[in-house]
Amino acid sequence: MAEKLAPEQRHSFIHNGQKVFEWDQTLEEVNMYITLPPNVPKKLFHSKIDSKHVQVGIKGNPPYLDHDLTSPVKTDCSFWTLEDDVMHITLQKRDKGQTWSSPIVGQGQLDPYTTDLEQRRLMLQRFQEEGNVTILLESYGKDAIYHVSPRIKYENPS
């Protein structure tokens, strides 16, 4: 399989001058990165992921995030982890290849130009992933198999 095209950069959702979270996406998933407040024991942080909703917070307090997702996710493949001082939420897209303009509905939407760049990057990633196609051709009366991939490589098994 071809190498995945990693996101070139994370997108930031900023509200009232404060960064709420950063995010990026691949063909199959959307990743959210939330910087954790200092001096709060890690065991107090929690996140709940539903197919169309995400909630993040500190136990015993109102949620920090409590929003509907832009598109549905596979809850059995979505999860969250704490990495250093960041909560990393991995949302598995239900519709592989769909470009999200933001993880949450109506908040932090990408501008049209950036959305177009994301669509192009994901399309290229999909072509790289699906580009390893075997084509059967007749060549001088013999069958020849050619493997076509982004790094064009032709193999003749004879």
PyMOL commands that place a pseudoatom at each C-alpha (Angstrom):
pseudoatom trace, name=CA, resn=MET, resi=1, chain=A, elem=C, hetatm=0, pos=[0.000, 0.000, 0.000]
pseudoatom trace, name=CA, resn=ALA, resi=2, chain=A, elem=C, hetatm=0, pos=[1.201, 3.504, -0.717]
pseudoatom trace, name=CA, resn=GLU, resi=3, chain=A, elem=C, hetatm=0, pos=[2.300, 5.774, 2.087]
pseudoatom trace, name=CA, resn=LYS, resi=4, chain=A, elem=C, hetatm=0, pos=[-0.481, 7.917, 3.487]
pseudoatom trace, name=CA, resn=LEU, resi=5, chain=A, elem=C, hetatm=0, pos=[-0.260, 11.625, 2.907]
pseudoatom trace, name=CA, resn=ALA, resi=6, chain=A, elem=C, hetatm=0, pos=[-0.119, 13.054, 6.394]
pseudoatom trace, name=CA, resn=PRO, resi=7, chain=A, elem=C, hetatm=0, pos=[-1.866, 16.337, 7.011]
pseudoatom trace, name=CA, resn=GLU, resi=8, chain=A, elem=C, hetatm=0, pos=[0.527, 19.186, 6.316]
pseudoatom trace, name=CA, resn=GLN, resi=9, chain=A, elem=C, hetatm=0, pos=[-0.644, 21.117, 9.352]
pseudoatom trace, name=CA, resn=ARG, resi=10, chain=A, elem=C, hetatm=0, pos=[-3.213, 21.128, 12.081]
pseudoatom trace, name=CA, resn=HIS, resi=11, chain=A, elem=C, hetatm=0, pos=[-6.140, 23.491, 11.878]
pseudoatom trace, name=CA, resn=SER, resi=12, chain=A, elem=C, hetatm=0, pos=[-6.977, 25.583, 14.937]
pseudoatom trace, name=CA, resn=PHE, resi=13, chain=A, elem=C, hetatm=0, pos=[-10.407, 26.423, 16.298]
pseudoatom trace, name=CA, resn=ILE, resi=14, chain=A, elem=C, hetatm=0, pos=[-10.093, 29.718, 18.151]
pseudoatom trace, name=CA, resn=HIS, resi=15, chain=A, elem=C, hetatm=0, pos=[-12.965, 31.252, 20.123]
pseudoatom trace, name=CA, resn=ASN, resi=16, chain=A, elem=C, hetatm=0, pos=[-12.737, 34.668, 21.822]
pseudoatom trace, name=CA, resn=GLY, resi=17, chain=A, elem=C, hetatm=0, pos=[-8.996, 34.724, 21.173]
pseudoatom trace, name=CA, resn=GLN, resi=18, chain=A, elem=C, hetatm=0, pos=[-8.403, 31.369, 22.888]
pseudoatom trace, name=CA, resn=LYS, resi=19, chain=A, elem=C, hetatm=0, pos=[-7.443, 28.131, 21.134]
pseudoatom trace, name=CA, resn=VAL, resi=20, chain=A, elem=C, hetatm=0, pos=[-10.186, 25.604, 21.899]
pseudoatom trace, name=CA, resn=PHE, resi=21, chain=A, elem=C, hetatm=0, pos=[-8.608, 22.710, 19.976]
pseudoatom trace, name=CA, resn=GLU, resi=22, chain=A, elem=C, hetatm=0, pos=[-6.522, 21.797, 16.955]
pseudoatom trace, name=CA, resn=TRP, resi=23, chain=A, elem=C, hetatm=0, pos=[-7.497, 19.171, 14.427]
pseudoatom trace, name=CA, resn=ASP, resi=24, chain=A, elem=C, hetatm=0, pos=[-6.500, 17.358, 11.259]
pseudoatom trace, name=CA, resn=GLN, resi=25, chain=A, elem=C, hetatm=0, pos=[-7.866, 14.553, 9.117]
pseudoatom trace, name=CA, resn=THR, resi=26, chain=A, elem=C, hetatm=0, pos=[-6.946, 11.622, 6.924]
pseudoatom trace, name=CA, resn=LEU, resi=27, chain=A, elem=C, hetatm=0, pos=[-9.151, 9.572, 4.602]
pseudoatom trace, name=CA, resn=GLU, resi=28, chain=A, elem=C, hetatm=0, pos=[-10.348, 7.474, 7.516]
pseudoatom trace, name=CA, resn=GLU, resi=29, chain=A, elem=C, hetatm=0, pos=[-10.232, 9.656, 10.607]
pseudoatom trace, name=CA, resn=VAL, resi=30, chain=A, elem=C, hetatm=0, pos=[-10.438, 13.098, 12.165]
pseudoatom trace, name=CA, resn=ASN, resi=31, chain=A, elem=C, hetatm=0, pos=[-8.056, 13.870, 15.023]
pseudoatom trace, name=CA, resn=MET, resi=32, chain=A, elem=C, hetatm=0, pos=[-8.741, 16.521, 17.658]
pseudoatom trace, name=CA, resn=TYR, resi=33, chain=A, elem=C, hetatm=0, pos=[-6.021, 17.793, 20.006]
pseudoatom trace, name=CA, resn=ILE, resi=34, chain=A, elem=C, hetatm=0, pos=[-7.028, 19.622, 23.184]
pseudoatom trace, name=CA, resn=THR, resi=35, chain=A, elem=C, hetatm=0, pos=[-4.362, 21.164, 25.415]
pseudoatom trace, name=CA, resn=LEU, resi=36, chain=A, elem=C, hetatm=0, pos=[-5.096, 20.160, 29.001]
pseudoatom trace, name=CA, resn=PRO, resi=37, chain=A, elem=C, hetatm=0, pos=[-5.110, 22.692, 31.826]
pseudoatom trace, name=CA, resn=PRO, resi=38, chain=A, elem=C, hetatm=0, pos=[-2.177, 22.386, 34.224]
pseudoatom trace, name=CA, resn=ASN, resi=39, chain=A, elem=C, hetatm=0, pos=[-2.429, 20.992, 37.772]
pseudoatom trace, name=CA, resn=VAL, resi=40, chain=A, elem=C, hetatm=0, pos=[-5.477, 18.792, 37.092]
pseudoatom trace, name=CA, resn=PRO, resi=41, chain=A, elem=C, hetatm=0, pos=[-4.958, 15.051, 37.718]
pseudoatom trace, name=CA, resn=LYS, resi=42, chain=A, elem=C, hetatm=0, pos=[-5.183, 13.181, 34.417]
pseudoatom trace, name=CA, resn=LYS, resi=43, chain=A, elem=C, hetatm=0, pos=[-7.670, 10.663, 35.845]
pseudoatom trace, name=CA, resn=LEU, resi=44, chain=A, elem=C, hetatm=0, pos=[-10.281, 13.465, 36.099]
pseudoatom trace, name=CA, resn=PHE, resi=45, chain=A, elem=C, hetatm=0, pos=[-10.438, 14.093, 32.349]
pseudoatom trace, name=CA, resn=HIS, resi=46, chain=A, elem=C, hetatm=0, pos=[-13.109, 12.306, 30.352]
pseudoatom trace, name=CA, resn=SER, resi=47, chain=A, elem=C, hetatm=0, pos=[-14.544, 12.169, 26.864]
pseudoatom trace, name=CA, resn=LYS, resi=48, chain=A, elem=C, hetatm=0, pos=[-17.696, 10.602, 25.482]
pseudoatom trace, name=CA, resn=ILE, resi=49, chain=A, elem=C, hetatm=0, pos=[-17.938, 9.861, 21.770]
pseudoatom trace, name=CA, resn=ASP, resi=50, chain=A, elem=C, hetatm=0, pos=[-21.319, 9.106, 20.198]
pseudoatom trace, name=CA, resn=SER, resi=51, chain=A, elem=C, hetatm=0, pos=[-21.930, 8.591, 16.488]
pseudoatom trace, name=CA, resn=LYS, resi=52, chain=A, elem=C, hetatm=0, pos=[-22.883, 12.258, 16.000]
pseudoatom trace, name=CA, resn=HIS, resi=53, chain=A, elem=C, hetatm=0, pos=[-21.748, 13.954, 19.234]
pseudoatom trace, name=CA, resn=VAL, resi=54, chain=A, elem=C, hetatm=0, pos=[-18.606, 14.494, 21.295]
pseudoatom trace, name=CA, resn=GLN, resi=55, chain=A, elem=C, hetatm=0, pos=[-18.281, 15.620, 24.887]
pseudoatom trace, name=CA, resn=VAL, resi=56, chain=A, elem=C, hetatm=0, pos=[-15.045, 16.490, 26.711]
pseudoatom trace, name=CA, resn=GLY, resi=57, chain=A, elem=C, hetatm=0, pos=[-14.510, 17.743, 30.223]
pseudoatom trace, name=CA, resn=ILE, resi=58, chain=A, elem=C, hetatm=0, pos=[-13.277, 17.348, 33.757]
pseudoatom trace, name=CA, resn=LYS, resi=59, chain=A, elem=C, hetatm=0, pos=[-15.362, 15.105, 36.002]
pseudoatom trace, name=CA, resn=GLY, resi=60, chain=A, elem=C, hetatm=0, pos=[-17.606, 17.117, 38.316]
pseudoatom trace, name=CA, resn=ASN, resi=61, chain=A, elem=C, hetatm=0, pos=[-17.582, 20.206, 36.056]
pseudoatom trace, name=CA, resn=PRO, resi=62, chain=A, elem=C, hetatm=0, pos=[-19.658, 21.336, 33.068]
pseudoatom trace, name=CA, resn=PRO, resi=63, chain=A, elem=C, hetatm=0, pos=[-18.270, 19.972, 29.773]
pseudoatom trace, name=CA, resn=TYR, resi=64, chain=A, elem=C, hetatm=0, pos=[-15.498, 21.916, 28.042]
pseudoatom trace, name=CA, resn=LEU, resi=65, chain=A, elem=C, hetatm=0, pos=[-16.863, 20.723, 24.674]
pseudoatom trace, name=CA, resn=ASP, resi=66, chain=A, elem=C, hetatm=0, pos=[-20.380, 19.401, 24.149]
pseudoatom trace, name=CA, resn=HIS, resi=67, chain=A, elem=C, hetatm=0, pos=[-21.114, 19.540, 20.414]
pseudoatom trace, name=CA, resn=ASP, resi=68, chain=A, elem=C, hetatm=0, pos=[-22.596, 17.644, 17.514]
pseudoatom trace, name=CA, resn=LEU, resi=69, chain=A, elem=C, hetatm=0, pos=[-20.085, 16.280, 15.019]
pseudoatom trace, name=CA, resn=THR, resi=70, chain=A, elem=C, hetatm=0, pos=[-20.040, 17.450, 11.404]
pseudoatom trace, name=CA, resn=SER, resi=71, chain=A, elem=C, hetatm=0, pos=[-20.561, 13.880, 10.170]
pseudoatom trace, name=CA, resn=PRO, resi=72, chain=A, elem=C, hetatm=0, pos=[-21.202, 10.515, 11.803]
pseudoatom trace, name=CA, resn=VAL, resi=73, chain=A, elem=C, hetatm=0, pos=[-18.356, 8.402, 13.156]
pseudoatom trace, name=CA, resn=LYS, resi=74, chain=A, elem=C, hetatm=0, pos=[-17.832, 4.723, 13.938]
pseudoatom trace, name=CA, resn=THR, resi=75, chain=A, elem=C, hetatm=0, pos=[-17.988, 4.689, 17.716]
pseudoatom trace, name=CA, resn=ASP, resi=76, chain=A, elem=C, hetatm=0, pos=[-16.446, 1.231, 18.054]
pseudoatom trace, name=CA, resn=CYS, resi=77, chain=A, elem=C, hetatm=0, pos=[-13.267, 2.485, 16.310]
pseudoatom trace, name=CA, resn=SER, resi=78, chain=A, elem=C, hetatm=0, pos=[-13.148, 5.988, 17.847]
pseudoatom trace, name=CA, resn=PHE, resi=79, chain=A, elem=C, hetatm=0, pos=[-11.217, 6.614, 21.045]
pseudoatom trace, name=CA, resn=TRP, resi=80, chain=A, elem=C, hetatm=0, pos=[-9.317, 9.158, 23.119]
pseudoatom trace, name=CA, resn=THR, resi=81, chain=A, elem=C, hetatm=0, pos=[-5.941, 9.156, 24.820]
pseudoatom trace, name=CA, resn=LEU, resi=82, chain=A, elem=C, hetatm=0, pos=[-3.924, 11.509, 26.997]
pseudoatom trace, name=CA, resn=GLU, resi=83, chain=A, elem=C, hetatm=0, pos=[-0.504, 12.252, 25.537]
pseudoatom trace, name=CA, resn=ASP, resi=84, chain=A, elem=C, hetatm=0, pos=[1.701, 14.493, 27.692]
pseudoatom trace, name=CA, resn=ASP, resi=85, chain=A, elem=C, hetatm=0, pos=[-0.495, 17.570, 28.222]
pseudoatom trace, name=CA, resn=VAL, resi=86, chain=A, elem=C, hetatm=0, pos=[-2.835, 16.919, 25.277]
pseudoatom trace, name=CA, resn=MET, resi=87, chain=A, elem=C, hetatm=0, pos=[-6.068, 14.979, 24.942]
pseudoatom trace, name=CA, resn=HIS, resi=88, chain=A, elem=C, hetatm=0, pos=[-6.010, 13.294, 21.529]
pseudoatom trace, name=CA, resn=ILE, resi=89, chain=A, elem=C, hetatm=0, pos=[-9.423, 12.246, 20.227]
pseudoatom trace, name=CA, resn=THR, resi=90, chain=A, elem=C, hetatm=0, pos=[-9.465, 9.957, 17.185]
pseudoatom trace, name=CA, resn=LEU, resi=91, chain=A, elem=C, hetatm=0, pos=[-12.797, 9.910, 15.364]
pseudoatom trace, name=CA, resn=GLN, resi=92, chain=A, elem=C, hetatm=0, pos=[-13.153, 7.137, 12.787]
pseudoatom trace, name=CA, resn=LYS, resi=93, chain=A, elem=C, hetatm=0, pos=[-15.147, 8.509, 9.836]
pseudoatom trace, name=CA, resn=ARG, resi=94, chain=A, elem=C, hetatm=0, pos=[-18.205, 6.431, 8.945]
pseudoatom trace, name=CA, resn=ASP, resi=95, chain=A, elem=C, hetatm=0, pos=[-17.829, 7.620, 5.340]
pseudoatom trace, name=CA, resn=LYS, resi=96, chain=A, elem=C, hetatm=0, pos=[-14.210, 7.072, 4.364]
pseudoatom trace, name=CA, resn=GLY, resi=97, chain=A, elem=C, hetatm=0, pos=[-12.786, 9.836, 2.196]
pseudoatom trace, name=CA, resn=GLN, resi=98, chain=A, elem=C, hetatm=0, pos=[-15.353, 12.462, 3.149]
pseudoatom trace, name=CA, resn=THR, resi=99, chain=A, elem=C, hetatm=0, pos=[-13.752, 15.865, 3.707]
pseudoatom trace, name=CA, resn=TRP, resi=100, chain=A, elem=C, hetatm=0, pos=[-14.768, 17.540, 6.948]
pseudoatom trace, name=CA, resn=SER, resi=101, chain=A, elem=C, hetatm=0, pos=[-14.643, 21.343, 7.097]
pseudoatom trace, name=CA, resn=SER, resi=102, chain=A, elem=C, hetatm=0, pos=[-14.634, 21.153, 10.923]
pseudoatom trace, name=CA, resn=PRO, resi=103, chain=A, elem=C, hetatm=0, pos=[-15.038, 18.389, 13.495]
pseudoatom trace, name=CA, resn=ILE, resi=104, chain=A, elem=C, hetatm=0, pos=[-17.997, 20.114, 15.152]
pseudoatom trace, name=CA, resn=VAL, resi=105, chain=A, elem=C, hetatm=0, pos=[-21.124, 21.571, 13.567]
pseudoatom trace, name=CA, resn=GLY, resi=106, chain=A, elem=C, hetatm=0, pos=[-21.060, 25.317, 12.988]
pseudoatom trace, name=CA, resn=GLN, resi=107, chain=A, elem=C, hetatm=0, pos=[-17.769, 25.957, 14.793]
pseudoatom trace, name=CA, resn=GLY, resi=108, chain=A, elem=C, hetatm=0, pos=[-14.342, 26.673, 13.339]
pseudoatom trace, name=CA, resn=GLN, resi=109, chain=A, elem=C, hetatm=0, pos=[-15.252, 25.970, 9.721]
pseudoatom trace, name=CA, resn=LEU, resi=110, chain=A, elem=C, hetatm=0, pos=[-12.370, 26.008, 7.262]
pseudoatom trace, name=CA, resn=ASP, resi=111, chain=A, elem=C, hetatm=0, pos=[-12.490, 28.709, 4.644]
pseudoatom trace, name=CA, resn=PRO, resi=112, chain=A, elem=C, hetatm=0, pos=[-13.384, 27.547, 1.093]
pseudoatom trace, name=CA, resn=TYR, resi=113, chain=A, elem=C, hetatm=0, pos=[-9.758, 27.679, -0.111]
pseudoatom trace, name=CA, resn=THR, resi=114, chain=A, elem=C, hetatm=0, pos=[-8.460, 25.538, 2.767]
pseudoatom trace, name=CA, resn=THR, resi=115, chain=A, elem=C, hetatm=0, pos=[-11.385, 23.122, 2.353]
pseudoatom trace, name=CA, resn=ASP, resi=116, chain=A, elem=C, hetatm=0, pos=[-10.449, 22.751, -1.334]
pseudoatom trace, name=CA, resn=LEU, resi=117, chain=A, elem=C, hetatm=0, pos=[-6.818, 22.018, -0.381]
pseudoatom trace, name=CA, resn=GLU, resi=118, chain=A, elem=C, hetatm=0, pos=[-8.003, 19.376, 2.109]
pseudoatom trace, name=CA, resn=GLN, resi=119, chain=A, elem=C, hetatm=0, pos=[-10.199, 17.761, -0.556]
pseudoatom trace, name=CA, resn=ARG, resi=120, chain=A, elem=C, hetatm=0, pos=[-7.287, 17.646, -3.002]
pseudoatom trace, name=CA, resn=ARG, resi=121, chain=A, elem=C, hetatm=0, pos=[-4.927, 16.157, -0.393]
pseudoatom trace, name=CA, resn=LEU, resi=122, chain=A, elem=C, hetatm=0, pos=[-7.454, 13.484, 0.581]
pseudoatom trace, name=CA, resn=MET, resi=123, chain=A, elem=C, hetatm=0, pos=[-8.175, 12.708, -3.078]
pseudoatom trace, name=CA, resn=LEU, resi=124, chain=A, elem=C, hetatm=0, pos=[-4.452, 12.220, -3.729]
pseudoatom trace, name=CA, resn=GLN, resi=125, chain=A, elem=C, hetatm=0, pos=[-4.220, 10.018, -0.650]
pseudoatom trace, name=CA, resn=ARG, resi=126, chain=A, elem=C, hetatm=0, pos=[-7.138, 7.934, -1.923]
pseudoatom trace, name=CA, resn=PHE, resi=127, chain=A, elem=C, hetatm=0, pos=[-5.530, 7.598, -5.377]
pseudoatom trace, name=CA, resn=GLN, resi=128, chain=A, elem=C, hetatm=0, pos=[-2.281, 6.485, -3.775]
pseudoatom trace, name=CA, resn=GLU, resi=129, chain=A, elem=C, hetatm=0, pos=[-4.121, 3.963, -1.634]
pseudoatom trace, name=CA, resn=GLU, resi=130, chain=A, elem=C, hetatm=0, pos=[-6.256, 2.598, -4.457]
pseudoatom trace, name=CA, resn=GLY, resi=131, chain=A, elem=C, hetatm=0, pos=[-3.696, 3.130, -7.228]
pseudoatom trace, name=CA, resn=ASN, resi=132, chain=A, elem=C, hetatm=0, pos=[-2.120, -0.284, -6.962]
pseudoatom trace, name=CA, resn=VAL, resi=133, chain=A, elem=C, hetatm=0, pos=[-4.274, -1.821, -9.673]
pseudoatom trace, name=CA, resn=THR, resi=134, chain=A, elem=C, hetatm=0, pos=[-3.400, -4.917, -11.643]
pseudoatom trace, name=CA, resn=ILE, resi=135, chain=A, elem=C, hetatm=0, pos=[-4.190, -4.681, -15.332]
pseudoatom trace, name=CA, resn=LEU, resi=136, chain=A, elem=C, hetatm=0, pos=[-4.181, -7.663, -17.630]
pseudoatom trace, name=CA, resn=LEU, resi=137, chain=A, elem=C, hetatm=0, pos=[-3.071, -6.845, -21.180]
pseudoatom trace, name=CA, resn=GLU, resi=138, chain=A, elem=C, hetatm=0, pos=[-2.292, -8.860, -24.241]
pseudoatom trace, name=CA, resn=SER, resi=139, chain=A, elem=C, hetatm=0, pos=[1.188, -8.240, -25.508]
pseudoatom trace, name=CA, resn=TYR, resi=140, chain=A, elem=C, hetatm=0, pos=[2.387, -9.980, -28.654]
pseudoatom trace, name=CA, resn=GLY, resi=141, chain=A, elem=C, hetatm=0, pos=[0.078, -12.926, -28.044]
pseudoatom trace, name=CA, resn=LYS, resi=142, chain=A, elem=C, hetatm=0, pos=[1.198, -13.340, -24.419]
pseudoatom trace, name=CA, resn=ASP, resi=143, chain=A, elem=C, hetatm=0, pos=[-0.592, -12.211, -21.315]
pseudoatom trace, name=CA, resn=ALA, resi=144, chain=A, elem=C, hetatm=0, pos=[1.354, -9.560, -19.461]
pseudoatom trace, name=CA, resn=ILE, resi=145, chain=A, elem=C, hetatm=0, pos=[0.532, -8.224, -16.016]
pseudoatom trace, name=CA, resn=TYR, resi=146, chain=A, elem=C, hetatm=0, pos=[1.377, -4.624, -15.265]
pseudoatom trace, name=CA, resn=HIS, resi=147, chain=A, elem=C, hetatm=0, pos=[1.188, -3.136, -11.796]
pseudoatom trace, name=CA, resn=VAL, resi=148, chain=A, elem=C, hetatm=0, pos=[0.275, 0.537, -11.928]
pseudoatom trace, name=CA, resn=SER, resi=149, chain=A, elem=C, hetatm=0, pos=[1.002, 2.666, -8.890]
pseudoatom trace, name=CA, resn=PRO, resi=150, chain=A, elem=C, hetatm=0, pos=[1.938, 6.278, -8.131]
pseudoatom trace, name=CA, resn=ARG, resi=151, chain=A, elem=C, hetatm=0, pos=[5.567, 5.220, -8.553]
pseudoatom trace, name=CA, resn=ILE, resi=152, chain=A, elem=C, hetatm=0, pos=[5.047, 3.787, -12.017]
pseudoatom trace, name=CA, resn=LYS, resi=153, chain=A, elem=C, hetatm=0, pos=[6.499, 0.312, -12.040]
pseudoatom trace, name=CA, resn=TYR, resi=154, chain=A, elem=C, hetatm=0, pos=[5.842, -2.155, -14.806]
pseudoatom trace, name=CA, resn=GLU, resi=155, chain=A, elem=C, hetatm=0, pos=[6.461, -5.826, -14.289]
pseudoatom trace, name=CA, resn=ASN, resi=156, chain=A, elem=C, hetatm=0, pos=[6.254, -8.448, -16.984]
pseudoatom trace, name=CA, resn=PRO, resi=157, chain=A, elem=C, hetatm=0, pos=[6.077, -11.875, -15.347]
pseudoatom trace, name=CA, resn=SER, resi=158, chain=A, elem=C, hetatm=0, pos=[7.375, -13.698, -18.450]
for i in range(1, 158): cmd.bond("trace and resi %d" % i, "trace and resi %d" % (i + 1))
show_as sticks, trace
zoom trace
